[in-house]
């Protein structure tokens, strides 16, 4: 995905990703999701039923010629 296709607020700098990851490592977290926007997305994605998520994934990837 090209960074220019999304608003600048949707991207984190390398420094932000590293800082967030190191904070999570210090807290003993196994999974790190740096950035408020990505935490919101992962929370919302976790609320979608698996059958719907699978259907959406199939629809997104097959339209782009991916398997």
N, CA, C, O and CB atoms as a CASP TS submission, in Angstrom:
PFRMAT TS
TARGET T0000
AUTHOR 0000-0000-0000
METHOD Language model
MODEL 1
PARENT N/A
ATOM      1  N   UNK     1       0.855  -1.159   0.000  1.00  0.00           N
ATOM      2  CA  UNK     1       0.000   0.000   0.000  1.00  0.00           C
ATOM      3  C   UNK     1       0.907   1.230   0.000  1.00  0.00           C
ATOM      4  O   UNK     1       1.836   1.324   0.803  1.00  0.00           O
ATOM      5  CB  UNK     1      -0.976  -0.007   1.226  1.00  0.00           C
ATOM      6  N   UNK     2       0.643   2.139  -0.874  1.00  0.00           N
ATOM      7  CA  UNK     2       1.460   3.347  -0.959  1.00  0.00           C
ATOM      8  C   UNK     2       1.094   4.315   0.166  1.00  0.00           C
ATOM      9  O   UNK     2      -0.085   4.599   0.376  1.00  0.00           O
ATOM     10  CB  UNK     2       1.282   4.027  -2.333  1.00  0.00           C
ATOM     11  N   UNK     3       2.090   4.822   0.887  1.00  0.00           N
ATOM     12  CA  UNK     3       1.801   5.759   1.975  1.00  0.00           C
ATOM     13  C   UNK     3       1.049   6.999   1.504  1.00  0.00           C
ATOM     14  O   UNK     3       0.300   7.600   2.274  1.00  0.00           O
ATOM     15  CB  UNK     3       3.088   6.177   2.646  1.00  0.00           C
ATOM     16  N   UNK     4       1.240   7.379   0.262  1.00  0.00           N
ATOM     17  CA  UNK     4       0.576   8.581  -0.243  1.00  0.00           C
ATOM     18  C   UNK     4      -0.927   8.388  -0.425  1.00  0.00           C
ATOM     19  O   UNK     4      -1.659   9.365  -0.578  1.00  0.00           O
ATOM     20  CB  UNK     4       1.195   8.996  -1.558  1.00  0.00           C
ATOM     21  N   UNK     5      -1.401   7.126  -0.412  1.00  0.00           N
ATOM     22  CA  UNK     5      -2.825   6.875  -0.616  1.00  0.00           C
ATOM     23  C   UNK     5      -3.649   7.038   0.661  1.00  0.00           C
ATOM     24  O   UNK     5      -4.878   7.029   0.609  1.00  0.00           O
ATOM     25  CB  UNK     5      -3.023   5.486  -1.167  1.00  0.00           C
ATOM     26  N   UNK     6      -2.984   7.187   1.797  1.00  0.00           N
ATOM     27  CA  UNK     6      -3.676   7.367   3.075  1.00  0.00           C
ATOM     28  C   UNK     6      -3.285   8.703   3.702  1.00  0.00           C
ATOM     29  O   UNK     6      -2.216   9.238   3.410  1.00  0.00           O
ATOM     30  CB  UNK     6      -3.351   6.202   4.042  1.00  0.00           C
ATOM     31  N   UNK     7      -4.147   9.239   4.562  1.00  0.00           N
ATOM     32  CA  UNK     7      -3.793  10.483   5.250  1.00  0.00           C
ATOM     33  C   UNK     7      -2.520  10.308   6.080  1.00  0.00           C
ATOM     34  O   UNK     7      -2.240   9.217   6.576  1.00  0.00           O
ATOM     35  CB  UNK     7      -4.951  10.945   6.151  1.00  0.00           C
ATOM     36  N   UNK     8      -1.765  11.374   6.224  1.00  0.00           N
ATOM     37  CA  UNK     8      -0.502  11.317   6.956  1.00  0.00           C
ATOM     38  C   UNK     8      -0.692  10.846   8.403  1.00  0.00           C
ATOM     39  O   UNK     8       0.197  10.212   8.973  1.00  0.00           O
ATOM     40  CB  UNK     8       0.166  12.685   6.943  1.00  0.00           C
ATOM     41  N   UNK     9      -1.847  11.155   8.993  1.00  0.00           N
ATOM     42  CA  UNK     9      -2.114  10.737  10.376  1.00  0.00           C
ATOM     43  C   UNK     9      -2.202   9.219  10.507  1.00  0.00           C
ATOM     44  O   UNK     9      -2.124   8.694  11.617  1.00  0.00           O
ATOM     45  CB  UNK     9      -3.410  11.372  10.877  1.00  0.00           C
ATOM     46  N   UNK    10      -2.363   8.513   9.405  1.00  0.00           N
ATOM     47  CA  UNK    10      -2.459   7.059   9.436  1.00  0.00           C
ATOM     48  C   UNK    10      -1.125   6.355   9.542  1.00  0.00           C
ATOM     49  O   UNK    10      -1.081   5.134   9.696  1.00  0.00           O
ATOM     50  CB  UNK    10      -3.158   6.584   8.228  1.00  0.00           C
ATOM     51  N   UNK    11      -0.037   7.101   9.461  1.00  0.00           N
ATOM     52  CA  UNK    11       1.291   6.497   9.472  1.00  0.00           C
ATOM     53  C   UNK    11       2.068   6.910  10.707  1.00  0.00           C
ATOM     54  O   UNK    11       1.895   8.018  11.216  1.00  0.00           O
ATOM     55  CB  UNK    11       2.063   6.881   8.218  1.00  0.00           C
ATOM     56  N   UNK    12       2.913   6.031  11.181  1.00  0.00           N
ATOM     57  CA  UNK    12       3.798   6.323  12.298  1.00  0.00           C
ATOM     58  C   UNK    12       5.230   6.397  11.783  1.00  0.00           C
ATOM     59  O   UNK    12       5.593   5.708  10.830  1.00  0.00           O
ATOM     60  CB  UNK    12       3.661   5.251  13.418  1.00  0.00           C
ATOM     61  N   UNK    13       6.031   7.228  12.414  1.00  0.00           N
ATOM     62  CA  UNK    13       7.444   7.286  12.048  1.00  0.00           C
ATOM     63  C   UNK    13       8.150   6.069  12.635  1.00  0.00           C
ATOM     64  O   UNK    13       7.616   5.392  13.514  1.00  0.00           O
ATOM     65  CB  UNK    13       8.106   8.612  12.549  1.00  0.00           C
ATOM     66  N   UNK    14       9.339   5.803  12.145  1.00  0.00           N
ATOM     67  CA  UNK    14      10.129   4.691  12.659  1.00  0.00           C
ATOM     68  C   UNK    14      10.384   4.885  14.153  1.00  0.00           C
ATOM     69  O   UNK    14      10.304   3.937  14.934  1.00  0.00           O
ATOM     70  CB  UNK    14      11.466   4.566  11.888  1.00  0.00           C
ATOM     71  N   UNK    15      10.692   6.125  14.542  1.00  0.00           N
ATOM     72  CA  UNK    15      10.952   6.408  15.959  1.00  0.00           C
ATOM     73  C   UNK    15       9.735   6.116  16.834  1.00  0.00           C
ATOM     74  O   UNK    15       9.881   5.596  17.940  1.00  0.00           O
ATOM     75  CB  UNK    15      11.372   7.863  16.135  1.00  0.00           C
ATOM     76  N   UNK    16       8.541   6.443  16.351  1.00  0.00           N
ATOM     77  CA  UNK    16       7.315   6.180  17.110  1.00  0.00           C
ATOM     78  C   UNK    16       7.089   4.682  17.271  1.00  0.00           C
ATOM     79  O   UNK    16       6.712   4.224  18.350  1.00  0.00           O
ATOM     80  CB  UNK    16       6.104   6.826  16.418  1.00  0.00           C
ATOM     81  N   UNK    17       7.315   3.919  16.211  1.00  0.00           N
ATOM     82  CA  UNK    17       7.116   2.467  16.268  1.00  0.00           C
ATOM     83  C   UNK    17       8.110   1.835  17.241  1.00  0.00           C
ATOM     84  O   UNK    17       7.736   0.993  18.058  1.00  0.00           O
ATOM     85  CB  UNK    17       7.269   1.839  14.861  1.00  0.00           C
ATOM     86  N   UNK    18       9.372   2.243  17.150  1.00  0.00           N
ATOM     87  CA  UNK    18      10.396   1.681  18.032  1.00  0.00           C
ATOM     88  C   UNK    18      10.112   2.045  19.486  1.00  0.00           C
ATOM     89  O   UNK    18      10.194   1.189  20.367  1.00  0.00           O
ATOM     90  CB  UNK    18      11.796   2.179  17.623  1.00  0.00           C
ATOM     91  N   UNK    19       9.779   3.310  19.742  1.00  0.00           N
ATOM     92  CA  UNK    19       9.505   3.742  21.120  1.00  0.00           C
ATOM     93  C   UNK    19       8.314   2.982  21.706  1.00  0.00           C
ATOM     94  O   UNK    19       8.372   2.522  22.846  1.00  0.00           O
ATOM     95  CB  UNK    19       9.236   5.259  21.165  1.00  0.00           C
ATOM     96  N   UNK    20       7.254   2.852  20.941  1.00  0.00           N
ATOM     97  CA  UNK    20       6.080   2.110  21.412  1.00  0.00           C
ATOM     98  C   UNK    20       6.384   0.643  21.646  1.00  0.00           C
ATOM     99  O   UNK    20       5.911   0.052  22.617  1.00  0.00           O
ATOM    100  CB  UNK    20       4.946   2.239  20.418  1.00  0.00           C
ATOM    101  N   UNK    21       7.172   0.055  20.759  1.00  0.00           N
ATOM    102  CA  UNK    21       7.538  -1.357  20.901  1.00  0.00           C
ATOM    103  C   UNK    21       8.409  -1.577  22.127  1.00  0.00           C
ATOM    104  O   UNK    21       8.224  -2.555  22.851  1.00  0.00           O
ATOM    105  CB  UNK    21       8.263  -1.851  19.650  1.00  0.00           C
ATOM    106  N   UNK    22       9.354  -0.682  22.366  1.00  0.00           N
ATOM    107  CA  UNK    22      10.219  -0.817  23.541  1.00  0.00           C
ATOM    108  C   UNK    22       9.442  -0.633  24.843  1.00  0.00           C
ATOM    109  O   UNK    22       9.720  -1.312  25.831  1.00  0.00           O
ATOM    110  CB  UNK    22      11.358   0.194  23.474  1.00  0.00           C
ATOM    111  N   UNK    23       8.461   0.290  24.850  1.00  0.00           N
ATOM    112  CA  UNK    23       7.608   0.454  26.040  1.00  0.00           C
ATOM    113  C   UNK    23       6.857  -0.838  26.335  1.00  0.00           C
ATOM    114  O   UNK    23       6.780  -1.277  27.482  1.00  0.00           O
ATOM    115  CB  UNK    23       6.606   1.620  25.843  1.00  0.00           C
ATOM    116  N   UNK    24       6.299  -1.447  25.277  1.00  0.00           N
ATOM    117  CA  UNK    24       5.565  -2.697  25.474  1.00  0.00           C
ATOM    118  C   UNK    24       6.493  -3.823  25.915  1.00  0.00           C
ATOM    119  O   UNK    24       6.102  -4.659  26.731  1.00  0.00           O
ATOM    120  CB  UNK    24       4.838  -3.094  24.189  1.00  0.00           C
ATOM    121  N   UNK    25       7.709  -3.857  25.391  1.00  0.00           N
ATOM    122  CA  UNK    25       8.675  -4.863  25.800  1.00  0.00           C
ATOM    123  C   UNK    25       9.018  -4.726  27.282  1.00  0.00           C
ATOM    124  O   UNK    25       9.111  -5.724  27.997  1.00  0.00           O
ATOM    125  CB  UNK    25       9.940  -4.755  24.952  1.00  0.00           C
ATOM    126  N   UNK    26       9.204  -3.491  27.738  1.00  0.00           N
ATOM    127  CA  UNK    26       9.505  -3.245  29.157  1.00  0.00           C
ATOM    128  C   UNK    26       8.356  -3.687  30.061  1.00  0.00           C
ATOM    129  O   UNK    26       8.578  -4.096  31.201  1.00  0.00           O
ATOM    130  CB  UNK    26       9.802  -1.759  29.387  1.00  0.00           C
ATOM    131  N   UNK    27       7.132  -3.604  29.550  1.00  0.00           N
ATOM    132  CA  UNK    27       5.957  -4.023  30.323  1.00  0.00           C
ATOM    133  C   UNK    27       5.712  -5.521  30.221  1.00  0.00           C
ATOM    134  O   UNK    27       4.790  -6.043  30.849  1.00  0.00           O
ATOM    135  CB  UNK    27       4.721  -3.270  29.851  1.00  0.00           C
ATOM    136  N   UNK    28       6.532  -6.221  29.433  1.00  0.00           N
ATOM    137  CA  UNK    28       6.387  -7.662  29.294  1.00  0.00           C
ATOM    138  C   UNK    28       5.286  -8.093  28.346  1.00  0.00           C
ATOM    139  O   UNK    28       4.852  -9.244  28.383  1.00  0.00           O
ATOM    140  CB  UNK    28       6.139  -8.257  30.617  1.00  0.00           C
ATOM    141  N   UNK    29       4.838  -7.205  27.517  1.00  0.00           N
ATOM    142  CA  UNK    29       3.772  -7.551  26.566  1.00  0.00           C
ATOM    143  C   UNK    29       4.348  -8.364  25.409  1.00  0.00           C
ATOM    144  O   UNK    29       5.428  -8.066  24.900  1.00  0.00           O
ATOM    145  CB  UNK    29       3.072  -6.271  26.031  1.00  0.00           C
ATOM    146  N   UNK    30       3.617  -9.384  25.009  1.00  0.00           N
ATOM    147  CA  UNK    30       4.045 -10.238  23.911  1.00  0.00           C
ATOM    148  C   UNK    30       3.655  -9.611  22.577  1.00  0.00           C
ATOM    149  O   UNK    30       4.371  -9.747  21.585  1.00  0.00           O
ATOM    150  CB  UNK    30       3.436 -11.644  24.047  1.00  0.00           C
ATOM    151  N   UNK    31       2.536  -8.938  22.561  1.00  0.00           N
ATOM    152  CA  UNK    31       2.026  -8.308  21.347  1.00  0.00           C
ATOM    153  C   UNK    31       2.106  -6.796  21.509  1.00  0.00           C
ATOM    154  O   UNK    31       1.671  -6.253  22.524  1.00  0.00           O
ATOM    155  CB  UNK    31       0.565  -8.758  21.049  1.00  0.00           C
ATOM    156  N   UNK    32       2.662  -6.119  20.510  1.00  0.00           N
ATOM    157  CA  UNK    32       2.795  -4.670  20.559  1.00  0.00           C
ATOM    158  C   UNK    32       2.050  -4.039  19.392  1.00  0.00           C
ATOM    159  O   UNK    32       2.280  -4.386  18.234  1.00  0.00           O
ATOM    160  CB  UNK    32       4.276  -4.257  20.539  1.00  0.00           C
ATOM    161  N   UNK    33       1.163  -3.119  19.707  1.00  0.00           N
ATOM    162  CA  UNK    33       0.434  -2.365  18.688  1.00  0.00           C
ATOM    163  C   UNK    33       0.655  -0.888  18.989  1.00  0.00           C
ATOM    164  O   UNK    33      -0.136  -0.277  19.708  1.00  0.00           O
ATOM    165  CB  UNK    33      -1.108  -2.731  18.672  1.00  0.00           C
ATOM    166  N   UNK    34       1.724  -0.310  18.445  1.00  0.00           N
ATOM    167  CA  UNK    34       1.993   1.098  18.726  1.00  0.00           C
ATOM    168  C   UNK    34       1.055   2.006  17.949  1.00  0.00           C
ATOM    169  O   UNK    34       0.679   1.705  16.817  1.00  0.00           O
ATOM    170  CB  UNK    34       3.439   1.438  18.394  1.00  0.00           C
ATOM    171  N   UNK    35       0.683   3.114  18.562  1.00  0.00           N
ATOM    172  CA  UNK    35      -0.170   4.097  17.893  1.00  0.00           C
ATOM    173  C   UNK    35      -1.634   3.917  18.234  1.00  0.00           C
ATOM    174  O   UNK    35      -2.181   2.818  18.140  1.00  0.00           O
ATOM    175  CB  UNK    35       0.012   4.011  16.399  1.00  0.00           C
ATOM    176  N   UNK    36      -2.257   5.007  18.630  1.00  0.00           N
ATOM    177  CA  UNK    36      -3.676   4.985  19.002  1.00  0.00           C
ATOM    178  C   UNK    36      -4.546   4.534  17.831  1.00  0.00           C
ATOM    179  O   UNK    36      -5.494   3.771  18.018  1.00  0.00           O
ATOM    180  CB  UNK    36      -4.125   6.374  19.485  1.00  0.00           C
ATOM    181  N   UNK    37      -4.225   5.003  16.624  1.00  0.00           N
ATOM    182  CA  UNK    37      -5.043   4.650  15.471  1.00  0.00           C
ATOM    183  C   UNK    37      -5.020   3.150  15.201  1.00  0.00           C
ATOM    184  O   UNK    37      -6.038   2.577  14.814  1.00  0.00           O
ATOM    185  CB  UNK    37      -4.568   5.404  14.244  1.00  0.00           C
ATOM    186  N   UNK    38      -3.875   2.511  15.400  1.00  0.00           N
ATOM    187  CA  UNK    38      -3.793   1.076  15.167  1.00  0.00           C
ATOM    188  C   UNK    38      -4.425   0.280  16.300  1.00  0.00           C
ATOM    189  O   UNK    38      -4.967  -0.801  16.070  1.00  0.00           O
ATOM    190  CB  UNK    38      -2.348   0.659  14.988  1.00  0.00           C
ATOM    191  N   UNK    39      -4.361   0.800  17.512  1.00  0.00           N
ATOM    192  CA  UNK    39      -5.041   0.145  18.631  1.00  0.00           C
ATOM    193  C   UNK    39      -6.552   0.167  18.406  1.00  0.00           C
ATOM    194  O   UNK    39      -7.237  -0.819  18.679  1.00  0.00           O
ATOM    195  CB  UNK    39      -4.683   0.837  19.975  1.00  0.00           C
ATOM    196  N   UNK    40      -7.071   1.290  17.908  1.00  0.00           N
ATOM    197  CA  UNK    40      -8.503   1.387  17.620  1.00  0.00           C
ATOM    198  C   UNK    40      -8.898   0.405  16.515  1.00  0.00           C
ATOM    199  O   UNK    40      -9.936  -0.251  16.603  1.00  0.00           O
ATOM    200  CB  UNK    40      -8.875   2.828  17.212  1.00  0.00           C
ATOM    201  N   UNK    41      -8.067   0.309  15.479  1.00  0.00           N
ATOM    202  CA  UNK    41      -8.362  -0.614  14.378  1.00  0.00           C
ATOM    203  C   UNK    41      -8.345  -2.069  14.826  1.00  0.00           C
ATOM    204  O   UNK    41      -9.218  -2.848  14.444  1.00  0.00           O
ATOM    205  CB  UNK    41      -7.365  -0.417  13.251  1.00  0.00           C
ATOM    206  N   UNK    42      -7.353  -2.439  15.637  1.00  0.00           N
ATOM    207  CA  UNK    42      -7.284  -3.827  16.086  1.00  0.00           C
ATOM    208  C   UNK    42      -8.425  -4.166  17.039  1.00  0.00           C
ATOM    209  O   UNK    42      -8.921  -5.293  17.045  1.00  0.00           O
ATOM    210  CB  UNK    42      -5.944  -4.094  16.764  1.00  0.00           C
ATOM    211  N   UNK    43      -8.842  -3.187  17.846  1.00  0.00           N
ATOM    212  CA  UNK    43      -9.988  -3.410  18.737  1.00  0.00           C
ATOM    213  C   UNK    43     -11.256  -3.614  17.923  1.00  0.00           C
ATOM    214  O   UNK    43     -12.028  -4.537  18.182  1.00  0.00           O
ATOM    215  CB  UNK    43     -10.165  -2.223  19.711  1.00  0.00           C
ATOM    216  N   UNK    44     -11.465  -2.745  16.934  1.00  0.00           N
ATOM    217  CA  UNK    44     -12.652  -2.864  16.082  1.00  0.00           C
ATOM    218  C   UNK    44     -12.634  -4.170  15.296  1.00  0.00           C
ATOM    219  O   UNK    44     -13.665  -4.826  15.154  1.00  0.00           O
ATOM    220  CB  UNK    44     -12.741  -1.673  15.118  1.00  0.00           C
ATOM    221  N   UNK    45     -11.472  -4.545  14.789  1.00  0.00           N
ATOM    222  CA  UNK    45     -11.359  -5.788  14.026  1.00  0.00           C
ATOM    223  C   UNK    45     -11.653  -7.001  14.900  1.00  0.00           C
ATOM    224  O   UNK    45     -12.195  -7.996  14.418  1.00  0.00           O
ATOM    225  CB  UNK    45      -9.962  -5.910  13.412  1.00  0.00           C
ATOM    226  N   UNK    46     -11.300  -6.926  16.174  1.00  0.00           N
ATOM    227  CA  UNK    46     -11.569  -8.032  17.088  1.00  0.00           C
ATOM    228  C   UNK    46     -13.040  -8.217  17.400  1.00  0.00           C
ATOM    229  O   UNK    46     -13.446  -9.277  17.875  1.00  0.00           O
ATOM    230  CB  UNK    46     -10.825  -7.825  18.357  1.00  0.00           C
ATOM    231  N   UNK    47     -13.841  -7.199  17.138  1.00  0.00           N
ATOM    232  CA  UNK    47     -15.281  -7.278  17.402  1.00  0.00           C
ATOM    233  C   UNK    47     -16.072  -7.833  16.217  1.00  0.00           C
ATOM    234  O   UNK    47     -17.249  -8.167  16.357  1.00  0.00           O
ATOM    235  CB  UNK    47     -15.811  -5.907  17.763  1.00  0.00           C
ATOM    236  N   UNK    48     -15.440  -7.932  15.067  1.00  0.00           N
ATOM    237  CA  UNK    48     -16.117  -8.440  13.873  1.00  0.00           C
ATOM    238  C   UNK    48     -16.165  -9.970  13.956  1.00  0.00           C
ATOM    239  O   UNK    48     -15.148 -10.601  14.244  1.00  0.00           O
ATOM    240  CB  UNK    48     -15.386  -7.969  12.561  1.00  0.00           C
ATOM    241  N   UNK    49     -17.324 -10.570  13.711  1.00  0.00           N
ATOM    242  CA  UNK    49     -17.403 -12.040  13.717  1.00  0.00           C
ATOM    243  C   UNK    49     -16.426 -12.641  12.701  1.00  0.00           C
ATOM    244  O   UNK    49     -16.219 -12.078  11.626  1.00  0.00           O
ATOM    245  CB  UNK    49     -18.848 -12.507  13.406  1.00  0.00           C
ATOM    246  N   UNK    50     -15.839 -13.769  13.042  1.00  0.00           N
ATOM    247  CA  UNK    50     -14.829 -14.396  12.175  1.00  0.00           C
ATOM    248  C   UNK    50     -15.359 -14.714  10.786  1.00  0.00           C
ATOM    249  O   UNK    50     -14.639 -14.567   9.799  1.00  0.00           O
ATOM    250  CB  UNK    50     -14.315 -15.665  12.814  1.00  0.00           C
ATOM    251  N   UNK    51     -16.596 -15.143  10.701  1.00  0.00           N
ATOM    252  CA  UNK    51     -17.144 -15.480   9.382  1.00  0.00           C
ATOM    253  C   UNK    51     -17.216 -14.243   8.491  1.00  0.00           C
ATOM    254  O   UNK    51     -16.924 -14.319   7.297  1.00  0.00           O
ATOM    255  CB  UNK    51     -18.542 -16.112   9.524  1.00  0.00           C
ATOM    256  N   UNK    52     -17.602 -13.111   9.064  1.00  0.00           N
ATOM    257  CA  UNK    52     -17.663 -11.871   8.298  1.00  0.00           C
ATOM    258  C   UNK    52     -16.259 -11.413   7.915  1.00  0.00           C
ATOM    259  O   UNK    52     -16.038 -10.975   6.786  1.00  0.00           O
ATOM    260  CB  UNK    52     -18.385 -10.773   9.101  1.00  0.00           C
ATOM    261  N   UNK    53     -15.313 -11.509   8.838  1.00  0.00           N
ATOM    262  CA  UNK    53     -13.932 -11.113   8.546  1.00  0.00           C
ATOM    263  C   UNK    53     -13.352 -11.969   7.424  1.00  0.00           C
ATOM    264  O   UNK    53     -12.665 -11.452   6.543  1.00  0.00           O
ATOM    265  CB  UNK    53     -13.056 -11.228   9.810  1.00  0.00           C
ATOM    266  N   UNK    54     -13.622 -13.274   7.450  1.00  0.00           N
ATOM    267  CA  UNK    54     -13.122 -14.166   6.401  1.00  0.00           C
ATOM    268  C   UNK    54     -13.729 -13.798   5.058  1.00  0.00           C
ATOM    269  O   UNK    54     -13.036 -13.791   4.041  1.00  0.00           O
ATOM    270  CB  UNK    54     -13.432 -15.635   6.740  1.00  0.00           C
ATOM    271  N   UNK    55     -15.018 -13.494   5.051  1.00  0.00           N
ATOM    272  CA  UNK    55     -15.690 -13.115   3.811  1.00  0.00           C
ATOM    273  C   UNK    55     -15.122 -11.804   3.260  1.00  0.00           C
ATOM    274  O   UNK    55     -14.904 -11.672   2.056  1.00  0.00           O
ATOM    275  CB  UNK    55     -17.205 -12.982   4.043  1.00  0.00           C
ATOM    276  N   UNK    56     -14.887 -10.843   4.145  1.00  0.00           N
ATOM    277  CA  UNK    56     -14.313  -9.571   3.718  1.00  0.00           C
ATOM    278  C   UNK    56     -12.899  -9.760   3.168  1.00  0.00           C
ATOM    279  O   UNK    56     -12.547  -9.169   2.147  1.00  0.00           O
ATOM    280  CB  UNK    56     -14.296  -8.580   4.885  1.00  0.00           C
ATOM    281  N   UNK    57     -12.092 -10.576   3.837  1.00  0.00           N
ATOM    282  CA  UNK    57     -10.739 -10.840   3.365  1.00  0.00           C
ATOM    283  C   UNK    57     -10.730 -11.502   2.001  1.00  0.00           C
ATOM    284  O   UNK    57      -9.942 -11.134   1.130  1.00  0.00           O
ATOM    285  CB  UNK    57     -10.003 -11.704   4.355  1.00  0.00           C
ATOM    286  N   UNK    58     -11.604 -12.476   1.816  1.00  0.00           N
ATOM    287  CA  UNK    58     -11.684 -13.137   0.508  1.00  0.00           C
ATOM    288  C   UNK    58     -12.065 -12.129  -0.561  1.00  0.00           C
ATOM    289  O   UNK    58     -11.489 -12.125  -1.649  1.00  0.00           O
ATOM    290  CB  UNK    58     -12.703 -14.297   0.536  1.00  0.00           C
ATOM    291  N   UNK    59     -13.028 -11.278  -0.257  1.00  0.00           N
ATOM    292  CA  UNK    59     -13.471 -10.284  -1.234  1.00  0.00           C
ATOM    293  C   UNK    59     -12.395  -9.274  -1.558  1.00  0.00           C
ATOM    294  O   UNK    59     -12.246  -8.874  -2.713  1.00  0.00           O
ATOM    295  CB  UNK    59     -14.693  -9.568  -0.729  1.00  0.00           C
ATOM    296  N   UNK    60     -11.643  -8.855  -0.559  1.00  0.00           N
ATOM    297  CA  UNK    60     -10.584  -7.864  -0.799  1.00  0.00           C
ATOM    298  C   UNK    60      -9.433  -8.436  -1.601  1.00  0.00           C
ATOM    299  O   UNK    60      -8.941  -7.798  -2.532  1.00  0.00           O
ATOM    300  CB  UNK    60     -10.062  -7.326   0.516  1.00  0.00           C
ATOM    301  N   UNK    61      -9.003  -9.630  -1.246  1.00  0.00           N
ATOM    302  CA  UNK    61      -7.805 -10.158  -1.881  1.00  0.00           C
ATOM    303  C   UNK    61      -8.074 -10.784  -3.239  1.00  0.00           C
ATOM    304  O   UNK    61      -7.191 -10.757  -4.096  1.00  0.00           O
ATOM    305  CB  UNK    61      -7.165 -11.166  -0.988  1.00  0.00           C
ATOM    306  N   UNK    62      -9.240 -11.342  -3.471  1.00  0.00           N
ATOM    307  CA  UNK    62      -9.498 -11.932  -4.784  1.00  0.00           C
ATOM    308  C   UNK    62      -9.734 -10.844  -5.830  1.00  0.00           C
ATOM    309  O   UNK    62      -9.482 -11.068  -7.014  1.00  0.00           O
ATOM    310  CB  UNK    62     -10.709 -12.880  -4.720  1.00  0.00           C
ATOM    311  N   UNK    63     -10.212  -9.674  -5.414  1.00  0.00           N
ATOM    312  CA  UNK    63     -10.423  -8.602  -6.389  1.00  0.00           C
ATOM    313  C   UNK    63      -9.101  -8.009  -6.838  1.00  0.00           C
ATOM    314  O   UNK    63      -9.048  -7.338  -7.868  1.00  0.00           O
ATOM    315  CB  UNK    63     -11.314  -7.507  -5.801  1.00  0.00           C
ATOM    316  N   UNK    64      -8.045  -8.239  -6.095  1.00  0.00           N
ATOM    317  CA  UNK    64      -6.734  -7.730  -6.480  1.00  0.00           C
ATOM    318  C   UNK    64      -5.882  -8.792  -7.150  1.00  0.00           C
ATOM    319  O   UNK    64      -4.693  -8.576  -7.385  1.00  0.00           O
ATOM    320  CB  UNK    64      -6.013  -7.187  -5.272  1.00  0.00           C
ATOM    321  N   UNK    65      -6.472  -9.931  -7.458  1.00  0.00           N
ATOM    322  CA  UNK    65      -5.728 -10.980  -8.119  1.00  0.00           C
ATOM    323  C   UNK    65      -4.832 -11.790  -7.218  1.00  0.00           C
ATOM    324  O   UNK    65      -3.921 -12.470  -7.690  1.00  0.00           O
ATOM    325  CB  UNK    65      -4.928 -10.402  -9.177  1.00  0.00           C
ATOM    326  N   UNK    66      -5.081 -11.724  -5.922  1.00  0.00           N
ATOM    327  CA  UNK    66      -4.278 -12.486  -4.969  1.00  0.00           C
ATOM    328  C   UNK    66      -5.020 -13.733  -4.569  1.00  0.00           C
ATOM    329  O   UNK    66      -6.243 -13.804  -4.694  1.00  0.00           O
ATOM    330  CB  UNK    66      -3.935 -11.646  -3.730  1.00  0.00           C
ATOM    331  N   UNK    67      -4.290 -14.716  -4.091  1.00  0.00           N
ATOM    332  CA  UNK    67      -4.943 -15.948  -3.640  1.00  0.00           C
ATOM    333  C   UNK    67      -4.972 -16.018  -2.143  1.00  0.00           C
ATOM    334  O   UNK    67      -5.484 -16.985  -1.580  1.00  0.00           O
ATOM    335  CB  UNK    67      -4.241 -17.172  -4.200  1.00  0.00           C
TER
END
